[in-house]
Amino acid sequence: MKTLIASLTLLVLVISVNAQYGVTTIQCCDKHYPKQLPIKKVVSYITASSRCHLKAHVFTTKANKTFCVNPDHDWVKIIVAKLNVKPTTAQPVM
């Protein structure tokens, strides 16, 4: 019985420490990339966390490089709109 209580106590301790100090997936940017990226090179993006001090999108290119960009720029909005369009699957004609 003592072993069970000790094991449960240890489990609760591990879970609570992990919840408090676990790995986070927040990505923040220090500055915006100053140049326009070619639309053909960008393959995906994420939006930086709202907890970050700088509002940004993080673009990933075909070369697997990441760039923080200003989401208020028109060229950024165009790329985001392109990436958000989901390809439609053609239905066979009968």
Secondary structure, DSSP 8 states (H G I E B T S, - for coil): -HHHHHHHHHHHHHHHHHHHH--------SS--SS---GGGEEEEEE--TTSSS--EEEEETTS-EEEE-TTSHHHHHHHHHHH----------
